[in-house]
Amino acid sequence: MLRYLTILLCVFLLASCMPSPYYQKNHTVPGNAWDLGFKPGFKVAITDTGVFYTVYFLIRHTEAYPYSNLWLRVHSTQPGDTIPEVSRIEIPLAAPSGQWLGRGMGGIWEHRMILTGRQDKSLFAKPGTYELSLEQDMRVNPLPEVLQVGLRVEKGEKRTGISQPDNP
């Protein structure tokens, strides 16, 4: 019970320090062990293509997580497409010294790592619903001590020099 209250407190404290997201969703990892078969999905509805977006991967784990990184497969499907594009990304979670890179409290660590942002000019370039899913791609299965994984999308500055469709 104390462990769950600590997690809840961390969520409230961390949420109060960040700007409001355009979209954010977290999935609780069953049994705190991320199995290869658990592929949390996200549906992001984009209506404003006149701004840049930044996409973050969110993870909460205990300090007993045994690795300094996480390999992740991100499956993304654009509106109108049926076949997802798959990207393999390494997420660093600790410095070479072993110090966790995220924010921690009471043995729980939270990381918010950029997956893609302004440098990806094609990201959310057309309106519609984008579907994304996350898959752990480590050599161990299940991946222990992972509590939650999620996705956060923040709206950024206006795109310049790009023609925009008329909004009715």
trRosetta pair geometry for C-beta under 8 A, 3 or more apart (Angstrom, degrees):
i j d omega theta_ij theta_ji phi_ij phi_ji
1 4 6.0 -57 -153 36 33 107
1 5 6.5 32 151 -17 66 107
2 5 5.7 -55 -148 38 34 112
2 6 6.3 38 152 -23 66 105
3 6 5.7 -54 -152 33 29 113
3 7 6.6 30 150 -18 63 104
4 7 5.5 -47 -147 34 36 113
4 8 6.3 38 153 -19 65 105
5 8 5.6 -53 -146 38 32 113
5 9 6.3 36 153 -20 65 105
6 9 5.7 -53 -147 36 30 113
6 10 6.4 34 152 -21 64 104
6 105 7.0 -165 -177 116 94 93
6 106 4.1 -120 -161 109 133 157
6 107 7.5 30 140 48 153 90
6 108 6.2 153 129 -3 108 130
7 10 5.7 -54 -151 34 32 113
7 11 6.5 35 151 -23 64 103
7 60 7.2 89 -143 161 102 149
7 108 5.7 163 -97 -105 71 167
7 147 6.7 -149 -122 173 134 153
8 11 5.7 -50 -151 30 33 114
8 12 6.7 28 154 -13 64 104
9 12 6.0 -58 -151 38 32 108
9 13 6.2 27 155 -15 67 110
9 105 7.2 -110 104 117 104 140
9 106 7.7 69 70 6 123 144
10 13 5.8 -60 -143 41 29 108
10 14 5.9 21 162 -12 67 112
10 60 7.6 125 111 -134 139 129
10 103 7.9 159 -162 113 102 105
10 105 4.9 178 -98 57 100 120
10 106 7.1 -125 -57 39 115 110
10 108 5.3 -107 -37 91 166 131
10 110 6.4 159 158 -25 121 128
11 14 6.2 -61 -142 42 23 104
11 15 6.0 23 160 -21 62 113
12 15 5.8 -56 -140 37 26 111
12 16 6.5 26 160 -22 61 107
13 16 6.1 -59 -154 30 28 110
13 17 7.1 19 153 -16 61 109
13 105 6.9 54 61 -14 150 163
14 17 5.9 -63 -155 34 37 109
14 18 6.8 20 156 -13 69 113
14 103 6.0 156 -104 80 111 145
14 110 5.6 -20 -99 73 165 158
15 18 6.3 -69 -148 37 34 104
18 21 7.4 7 132 -45 121 90
18 112 7.6 123 -102 -51 142 172
19 154 6.7 76 84 -135 114 126
21 24 4.1 90 66 -37 154 110
21 152 4.9 -103 -119 -162 149 93
21 153 6.2 103 -180 65 105 48
21 154 5.4 -86 -129 -82 70 72
22 53 6.9 -74 34 -129 153 107
22 153 4.8 -63 67 106 105 92
22 154 5.9 145 0 -128 94 22
22 155 4.4 104 -63 -32 127 93
23 42 7.7 114 146 179 127 118
23 44 5.0 -175 53 -123 175 97
23 151 7.4 -8 117 113 103 95
23 152 7.1 169 92 -153 62 38
23 153 4.1 22 48 41 99 111
24 58 7.6 56 -155 -20 99 150
24 150 6.6 40 -175 158 77 129
24 151 7.2 -166 -137 95 47 52
24 152 4.4 8 -107 -112 94 79
24 153 7.3 -155 -64 25 58 62
25 42 5.6 167 56 -117 128 103
25 150 5.7 -165 99 -150 45 101
25 151 6.1 5 54 52 82 84
26 58 6.2 -74 -98 95 96 135
26 60 7.8 28 -154 1 136 116
26 148 4.8 18 177 174 117 127
26 149 7.1 162 -153 88 72 25
26 150 3.5 -55 -99 -70 63 134
27 40 3.7 -161 18 -118 160 143
27 148 6.5 160 79 -155 40 76
27 149 5.8 -17 58 65 92 74
27 150 6.3 159 10 -83 65 71
28 147 7.0 -45 -143 164 72 64
28 148 5.4 -42 -102 -97 48 87
29 32 5.9 86 90 -117 105 27
29 33 6.8 -176 143 50 116 22
29 34 4.9 -60 -145 -79 137 76
29 38 6.5 105 -140 129 76 158
29 146 4.9 41 20 108 170 93
29 147 6.1 170 33 166 106 12
29 148 6.2 -153 -8 -87 86 28
29 149 6.4 69 -58 -4 106 94
30 33 7.5 -46 94 54 64 70
30 35 7.3 -26 63 8 106 113
30 38 6.4 -163 22 -94 103 144
31 142 7.6 64 89 99 119 167
32 62 7.5 31 -172 -14 131 116
32 144 7.3 34 127 -164 85 59
32 145 6.3 5 158 -118 105 22
32 146 6.4 162 -173 66 57 44
32 147 5.5 -11 -121 -94 91 59
33 142 3.7 82 151 113 102 135
33 143 6.5 161 -168 71 61 41
33 144 5.1 -20 -113 -105 91 54
33 145 7.6 38 -91 -9 64 34
33 146 6.9 99 -121 40 20 87
34 38 6.0 -124 -157 67 63 126
34 136 4.7 98 129 -21 128 149
34 142 5.7 162 72 -174 35 93
34 143 4.1 -16 58 55 99 104
34 146 4.3 -6 -26 61 112 145
34 149 7.1 63 -105 -26 132 131
35 38 4.8 94 60 -4 82 102
35 141 6.3 68 -144 -170 57 91
35 142 4.2 -50 -81 -100 64 110
35 143 7.9 -155 -62 17 24 71
36 135 7.1 37 -158 -170 62 97
36 136 6.7 -108 -98 68 54 90
36 141 4.9 -20 -26 -128 106 133
36 142 7.4 -135 -13 -102 64 63
38 136 7.9 25 71 8 90 106
39 75 7.6 21 -176 19 127 130
39 133 4.8 39 158 167 102 121
39 134 6.5 179 -159 74 63 45
39 135 4.8 -13 -113 -83 101 87
40 133 6.5 173 90 -150 39 73
40 134 5.5 -2 58 45 88 100
40 149 5.9 172 26 83 142 107
40 150 7.6 -62 118 -96 153 44
41 131 6.6 -12 -169 -170 107 93
41 132 7.1 156 -155 87 58 45
41 133 4.4 -30 -98 -94 73 95
42 131 7.2 154 82 -156 52 48
42 132 4.7 -15 61 64 102 93
42 133 7.1 172 16 -82 72 45
42 134 8.0 44 -6 -16 110 96
42 151 4.6 -50 -57 41 168 145
43 129 5.4 -1 -174 -175 99 113
43 130 7.3 157 -156 78 48 46
43 131 5.5 -16 -102 -101 73 73
44 124 7.7 -69 117 -97 126 118
44 129 7.0 152 76 -155 39 60
44 130 4.8 -18 62 60 95 98
44 131 8.0 -179 22 -79 71 26
44 132 6.9 19 -1 5 111 111
44 151 7.7 -101 -56 123 121 133
44 153 5.7 84 -134 -17 142 157
45 128 7.5 -98 -143 150 62 25
45 129 5.0 -28 -96 -97 70 80
45 130 7.9 -176 -81 19 22 69
46 49 6.6 76 148 -75 114 76
46 53 7.6 -86 -114 -40 122 153
46 124 4.6 -172 -119 -155 160 107
46 126 7.8 101 91 95 126 39
46 127 5.7 -146 104 -133 81 50
46 128 6.5 2 55 52 89 41
46 129 7.6 165 16 -92 71 28
46 130 6.3 37 -8 -9 115 109
47 127 5.5 38 -129 -138 37 114
48 51 5.6 20 131 17 113 104
48 127 7.9 79 -12 -98 14 99
48 155 7.3 32 78 -132 132 128
49 124 6.5 -161 -117 140 74 78
49 125 5.9 67 -158 -172 117 32
49 126 6.2 7 -100 -110 148 17
49 127 5.6 -101 -35 -54 114 75
49 159 7.8 -28 144 13 62 141
49 164 6.6 167 83 -134 91 88
49 165 7.2 52 48 21 125 100
50 158 5.9 -17 147 -144 90 85
50 159 5.8 -137 -172 33 45 97
50 162 7.5 177 -130 85 59 111
50 164 4.6 10 -88 -110 105 141
51 155 5.4 36 116 -169 146 92
51 156 5.9 167 168 68 100 58
51 157 6.5 -177 -149 104 88 22
51 158 5.5 -61 -99 -101 73 42
51 159 6.3 -163 -108 -16 16 81
52 117 7.0 55 159 173 116 69
52 118 4.5 26 180 -107 154 80
52 123 7.5 57 -155 75 72 112
52 156 4.2 -34 80 67 91 121
52 157 6.0 13 30 58 107 66
52 158 7.9 82 -2 147 79 4
52 159 6.0 123 -48 -70 78 82
53 117 7.5 -132 107 -137 44 54
53 123 5.9 -129 60 127 98 115
53 124 4.9 38 18 29 137 147
53 153 5.5 -6 -176 -171 120 99
53 154 6.8 153 -159 77 66 44
53 155 6.1 -36 -104 -105 77 46
53 156 6.3 -175 -92 8 22 95
54 114 6.2 -54 -175 -130 107 103
54 116 7.4 -167 -148 99 51 47
54 117 3.9 7 -116 -116 86 99
54 118 6.9 -26 -76 -29 90 73
54 153 7.2 158 78 -154 46 51
54 154 4.8 -11 56 57 97 98
54 156 5.9 82 -18 -45 96 123
55 114 7.3 98 77 -159 52 60
55 115 4.6 -49 104 58 100 109
55 116 5.1 18 44 53 110 80
55 117 7.0 -154 24 -72 62 60
55 123 7.1 -137 -12 -163 117 139
55 151 6.8 -21 -167 -167 94 97
55 152 7.3 149 -159 81 46 52
55 153 5.4 -15 -102 -102 70 77
56 112 4.9 5 177 -176 139 86
56 113 6.3 141 -158 69 80 33
56 114 5.8 -50 -100 -95 73 43
56 115 6.4 164 -119 -1 17 87
56 151 7.1 147 79 -161 58 47
56 152 4.2 -13 59 62 108 102
56 153 7.6 -164 21 -73 75 32
56 154 7.3 41 -10 -6 111 103
57 72 6.6 73 -132 123 159 178
57 74 7.9 -111 -81 -81 119 123
57 89 7.7 175 -29 97 150 140
57 91 6.0 -92 84 -100 145 139
57 111 7.8 3 101 108 85 98
57 112 7.6 164 78 -153 46 41
57 113 5.0 -19 57 64 94 93
57 115 5.2 97 -30 -56 94 108
57 134 7.2 123 -132 -113 106 137
57 149 7.4 -26 -175 -165 88 91
57 150 7.7 142 -169 80 46 48
57 151 6.7 -28 -110 -103 48 62
58 110 7.2 -11 -167 -168 89 93
58 111 7.1 166 -149 84 43 58
58 112 5.6 -7 -101 -104 77 72
58 148 7.3 -23 122 119 101 99
58 149 6.6 143 86 -166 68 42
58 150 3.8 -16 62 64 120 95
58 151 6.7 -136 14 -56 96 16
58 152 5.7 82 -40 -17 117 107
59 70 6.8 131 -74 15 172 164
59 91 7.2 108 -2 135 141 154
59 93 7.4 -64 82 -104 138 118
59 102 7.9 -124 75 -67 84 156
59 110 7.2 170 88 -148 46 50
59 111 5.1 0 56 51 91 100
59 113 7.8 0 12 9 103 109
59 146 6.7 -56 -164 -145 105 100
59 148 7.1 170 -151 90 40 61
59 149 5.3 -5 -103 -108 75 73
59 150 7.7 -173 -68 25 38 69
60 108 6.1 4 -174 -179 103 102
60 109 6.9 165 -151 84 54 46
60 110 4.9 -17 -98 -97 82 79
60 111 8.0 -177 -77 18 39 66
60 146 7.7 111 82 -168 53 58
60 147 4.4 -55 104 67 99 112
60 148 4.4 29 37 45 111 95
60 149 7.9 -142 24 -66 68 39
61 65 4.1 28 151 -56 136 139
61 93 7.5 3 36 -158 140 148
61 108 7.6 165 86 -154 27 60
61 109 5.6 -20 64 61 75 96
61 145 5.2 65 -171 131 96 87
61 146 5.0 -39 -100 -107 98 52
61 147 6.0 179 -99 5 33 86
62 65 6.0 150 66 -33 61 79
62 107 5.7 1 -155 152 84 93
62 108 6.2 -45 -105 -100 55 57
62 109 7.4 102 -162 14 9 87
62 145 4.4 -100 43 -162 99 103
62 147 6.8 104 -37 -39 77 110
63 100 7.2 -96 -118 -42 84 141
63 104 7.0 59 -74 -144 106 139
63 107 4.9 -99 7 -153 110 66
63 108 7.7 -92 -28 -61 80 17
63 109 6.2 105 -77 -24 68 112
64 107 7.8 17 -17 -174 85 107
64 144 7.6 -60 117 129 100 111
64 145 4.8 -155 86 -107 86 146
65 93 7.1 -60 109 132 142 156
65 109 7.4 -93 12 44 130 125
65 144 7.2 179 -121 99 56 73
65 145 4.2 -155 -81 100 63 128
65 146 6.9 75 -108 -67 116 65
66 144 6.7 47 1 64 109 110
66 145 7.1 129 -12 22 73 135
67 70 6.9 123 94 -71 128 61
67 93 7.1 81 104 44 78 130
67 138 7.1 -145 -20 -131 169 140
68 92 7.0 -13 144 -155 84 72
68 93 5.9 -171 177 63 39 85
68 94 3.9 -93 -141 53 84 111
68 95 8.0 -101 -160 52 119 18
68 96 7.9 59 -172 -100 157 33
68 98 7.2 -95 -97 -116 116 49
69 90 5.7 -6 178 -175 133 96
69 91 6.2 151 -168 80 75 53
69 92 5.2 -42 -106 -110 94 45
69 93 5.6 173 -102 11 29 87
69 94 7.4 -105 -50 31 56 79
70 90 7.5 150 78 -160 43 52
70 91 4.4 -15 62 60 93 109
70 93 6.0 66 -11 -34 95 122
70 136 6.8 -71 -171 -134 103 92
70 138 6.7 -65 -145 -59 61 115
70 143 7.6 73 -129 -170 101 155
71 88 6.7 -1 -176 -174 99 95
71 89 7.5 159 -156 83 54 41
71 90 5.6 -30 -100 -102 69 68
71 91 7.6 -175 -83 18 20 78
71 136 7.3 90 80 -174 66 60
71 137 4.2 -83 118 82 102 93
71 138 5.5 146 41 -75 96 60
72 88 7.3 158 83 -155 46 50
72 89 5.0 -25 66 66 97 89
72 90 7.6 158 19 -98 80 19
72 91 5.7 43 -8 -15 123 115
72 134 6.2 -33 -164 -158 111 94
72 135 7.1 134 -165 71 60 50
72 136 6.5 -45 -106 -113 64 43
72 137 6.1 165 -104 16 9 101
73 86 5.8 -8 -173 -168 103 103
73 87 7.2 157 -155 78 53 42
73 88 5.5 -25 -98 -98 73 70
73 89 7.8 154 -94 19 24 74
73 134 7.5 139 76 -162 56 44
73 135 4.2 -20 61 65 104 105
73 136 7.9 -8 19 69 83 4
73 137 4.8 99 -27 -49 95 127
74 86 7.1 155 78 -153 47 51
74 87 4.8 -13 57 59 99 95
74 89 6.2 20 -7 5 113 121
74 115 6.4 101 -73 -159 163 138
74 132 6.4 -17 -172 -163 92 104
74 133 7.6 158 -157 78 48 44
74 134 6.2 -16 -105 -104 67 66
74 135 7.9 -165 -71 25 26 77
75 84 4.1 33 -178 148 92 152
75 85 7.5 154 -155 74 48 40
75 86 5.4 -17 -100 -99 70 79
75 132 6.7 150 82 -158 58 50
75 133 4.5 -6 56 55 110 92
75 134 7.8 -146 22 -65 80 22
75 135 6.9 53 -16 -7 106 112
76 84 5.9 137 62 -160 26 94
76 85 5.3 -25 65 58 86 90
76 86 8.0 164 19 -85 68 32
76 87 7.3 9 6 4 111 106
76 130 6.6 -6 -166 179 94 106
76 131 7.2 158 -153 87 45 53
76 132 4.9 -7 -102 -104 77 84
77 81 5.2 -154 -167 86 80 106
77 82 7.3 4 -150 -147 127 10
77 83 7.3 170 -114 90 100 22
77 84 4.4 -70 -62 -94 89 77
77 85 7.5 159 -82 11 44 69
77 130 6.9 164 80 -162 55 59
77 131 4.4 -2 53 58 106 100
77 132 7.6 -163 22 -71 67 43
78 81 4.7 69 58 5 78 125
78 85 8.0 32 -17 -1 93 113
78 126 7.0 66 -179 52 117 112
78 128 7.4 76 171 78 68 127
78 130 6.0 -24 -118 -114 45 88
79 126 6.2 -124 50 103 117 107
79 127 7.2 -12 17 109 163 42
79 128 2.5 30 -83 110 160 151
79 129 5.8 108 -91 47 98 50
79 130 6.6 -69 -38 -71 77 59
80 128 6.8 -40 -18 -164 86 175
81 84 7.6 121 121 -85 120 37
84 131 7.4 -90 -96 92 110 100
84 133 7.6 -42 -127 29 165 102
88 137 6.2 -73 -136 69 99 170
89 115 6.4 -17 -139 -136 177 85
91 111 7.3 123 167 118 118 145
91 113 5.2 145 -144 66 101 165
92 95 8.0 63 162 -82 121 38
92 101 6.4 64 120 -8 92 154
92 113 7.6 152 50 -116 64 142
93 100 6.5 -33 155 -141 79 77
93 101 6.1 -158 -179 28 30 104
93 102 7.0 -27 -156 -15 74 107
93 109 7.7 95 -176 122 106 139
93 111 5.9 -102 -124 -50 80 158
94 97 8.0 -126 163 68 93 58
94 98 5.8 -12 170 -157 132 29
94 99 6.3 155 -159 77 83 33
94 100 5.3 -52 -100 -99 82 43
94 101 6.1 -158 -99 -17 24 87
95 98 7.0 -35 73 30 74 22
95 99 4.8 3 36 57 114 89
95 100 8.0 -47 5 16 79 2
95 101 6.2 126 -41 -71 78 90
100 104 5.9 81 78 -43 145 130
100 109 5.0 -97 -177 -130 156 148
100 111 7.9 -124 177 -68 98 106
101 111 6.4 52 84 -115 93 113
102 109 4.8 112 72 174 122 94
102 110 5.1 -162 166 86 134 38
102 111 3.6 -102 -77 -78 126 69
102 112 7.3 114 -126 4 101 60
103 109 7.1 156 80 -153 37 61
103 110 5.3 -18 61 60 88 91
103 111 7.9 166 19 -80 65 41
104 107 7.5 30 -175 -93 108 3
104 108 6.6 165 -149 83 70 43
104 109 4.4 -28 -92 -97 96 76
104 110 7.5 169 -82 16 46 65
105 108 6.1 -20 67 59 65 89
108 147 6.9 -13 -139 2 106 157
112 152 6.6 -16 -144 33 109 145
114 117 5.5 -31 -165 -32 124 119
116 119 7.5 -117 -163 63 71 87
116 120 4.5 4 -180 -2 115 147
116 123 5.6 172 128 -87 125 145
117 120 6.6 122 63 20 25 94
117 123 7.6 -102 -152 39 8 164
117 156 7.5 78 -167 -33 95 153
118 156 6.3 -87 -73 92 104 165
118 157 7.7 20 -104 43 129 98
120 123 4.1 70 108 -27 113 114
121 125 7.1 45 141 -80 62 126
122 125 5.0 -65 -157 -16 46 135
124 130 6.6 -82 -95 -31 81 147
127 165 7.6 -84 -9 44 122 140
132 151 6.2 119 90 -107 134 165
134 149 5.8 -137 96 141 152 135
134 151 7.2 -174 -39 -57 124 106
136 143 5.1 -112 167 -5 161 144
136 146 7.7 -152 -79 -13 145 171
138 141 7.5 162 80 -62 85 66
138 143 5.3 94 42 -91 139 119
140 143 5.9 111 90 -95 95 63
140 144 7.7 -47 128 -2 133 84
143 146 5.5 34 107 -10 102 130
146 149 6.7 7 170 -47 120 100
159 162 4.4 -20 133 31 123 132
159 164 7.8 141 67 -71 113 105
